[in-house]
């Protein structure tokens, strides 16, 4: 617009395939995705087109789930978790060139702590990702992972209370 007025885009929930008993807390920007039975989406969440969320998965507030992400059943995505599909492989942003984007697959019973960042990876079932972790590589062995980059914690450390 040339008159100095901003173009406003409204927060919306549109074209979502929802299972039974799905709860979305407004404001949320959720569009062209699939949410299975008993999913929960907290406020200030964005879930982009093509994303698939499995049954009984909870997405807490301020999380961002970009295109090309699939999350399994009984998962927990903490507050402020960010998924990434563009690795700047060409030296900068893909600028909409979807051929440069990569996919992320999260298994079942995966819990991701608040403020974690998940790059395009595969995460197997029964994994815990610590708060603030940065997941840069596939996780193929169940367990607890933390840090930047995320690394497995020794079994004894993950079992302490």
N, C-alpha and C positions, 0 to 999 in steps of 0.2 A: 504494500500500500504506500502510496506516495504522500499521503496527508499526515504521516507521522503516527497514525493509529496502529496499534499492534493487531495482528491476526490472532484471534483467540481460538484455541482448540479446547473443547470441553472434556473433562474426565468422563470416561464412559465404560460401560460393560455392554459389549455388543457381539453378536454372532458367536456366542460361546455355547459349546455342546456341554451340557451339565448333566451329571448323574443325579441320583436322588439325594436330598438333604445337603446340598452344597450351600455353604454360607460364605458370602462375600461382604466384607465390611467396607462401607464407603468412607472416603473417596478411594476408589481403586480404578486403575486403567487396565482392563482385562478384555482382550479382543481376539476373535478368530482362533480360539484354542479349545482344548478339551479338559474338563475337570470331572473326574470320576466320582462315584458315590462317596458321600461324607467328607469331601474336601472342605478345607477352611482356608480362606484368603483374607488376611488382615488388611487394615487401612494403609493407604499410600504405597500399595504394591502395584507393579506393572508386570503383566504377563502378556507377551507378544504372540503374534499369530503363529500357528503351527505347533505351539508348545502342547505337550501332553502330560497331565498330572494324574498319577494313579490313585486308587481308592484310599481314603482315610489319611491322606497327606495333608499336612498343615504348613501353610506359608505365612510367616509372621510379617509384621509391618515393615515398610520401607525396603522390601526386597525387590530385586529386578531380575526377571527371568526372560531372557531374549529368545529370539527365534532359534530353532534347531536344538532345543533342550527337551529332553524327556526325563521325567522323574517317576520312579516306581511307586509301589504301594507302601503305606505305613511309614512314610518319611516325615521328617521334621526339618523345615528350612527356617533358621533363626532370623531374628531381626536384622535388616540391613545386608542380607546376603546378596552378592552380585554375581551373575553368570555372564560370561564373555563369549562371543562367537567370532570376533575379529582379532586376530593376533598381529595385525599390522605387518603381515608377511611381505608386503611390497614396500616397506619402509615408512608407511603411514596408514591412515584409515583406508578401508576398502571403498569408502564413499558409495555404498550401495551395491558394489560388485559382489553379489552373493556367491560367486564361484570361489571367492577368497575366504568365505566364512567356513567354520568348522562346527561339527555337532558335539553335543554333550549328552551322555546317557548315565543316569543315576539309577542304581539298583534298588532293591526293596530294603526297607528297614534301615535307611541311611539317615543319620542326623547330622546336620550341618550347623555349626555354632554361629552366633551373631557376628556380623561384619566379615565373614569369610568371603574370599573371591575364588570363583571356580572357572578356570580356563577350559577350553574344549578338551574334555577328557572322558574316560569311561571309569565309573566307580562301581565296584561289585557290591553285592548284598552285604548287610550287617557291618556297616562302617560308621564310625563317629569321626567327624571333622571338628577340630577345636575352634573356638572363637578366634577370629582374626587370621585364620590360616589362609594361605594362598596355595591352591591346588593346581600344580603345573604339569603333573604327569598322571597317567592312568593309575588307578588303585585296583589291584587284582587280588589282594589278600585282605580278608576281613580283619578289622582291628580299629585302633584309635590312632588318628594322625593329627599333627599340629605343627605350627611354625610356618616360616616363609623361607624356602618352599616347604610345603607340608611333607613331613616325614613320619614314619611309624613310630609310635611311642613303645618302649619296652612293655611287655605284658604286665610286669609288676607295677610300673608307673600308672598304667591305665586302670588298674584295679584298686589303687589306694583310695581311701576316703578321707 
